[in-house]
C-alpha cells in the first residue's frame, strides 16, 4: 500500500474531523525516496488469488482501534 502523509491525514480526519498534522522531513525521507514507487503484486494476485487485506481506510480504522485500546489500558492501570 502506498499513500502520502496528506492521504493519511484525510483518512484520519474521516474518523476525527479535528485531527491536524504537522510534519517535517528528515534524513529518513532520502531513504524512502530511494525505494521503488510501487511493487507489482499482479503475479501474486494471478497465481495465488492473493488480495490485500487493507486499503488506507481499513488500515486507518484498525490503527485507531488498536491505539485507542492501548491507551485505554494504560489509563486503567
Phi, psi and omega in degrees: 000137179233133176206159178266164174303323180294320177295321176295318177304312180296323179294318178293321180296338176294334180261317179238087185305333182277356184298131175234154181225141173227129180216156180223127179297146174230199185301335181292338178297323178296324177294312180299323180294338180277348180283159175297148180291332178202162176244130181279107180264010182298325176299319178293321178296316182286313186282324187244001185057034180286141175224141179295142179282328186238147161242183185297324180292313181290326176296317180297315178300315180295317180299313181293317178302313181294322177293319178297316178300316181298312183288331175296317179295319179297318181292332182272003179261000000 
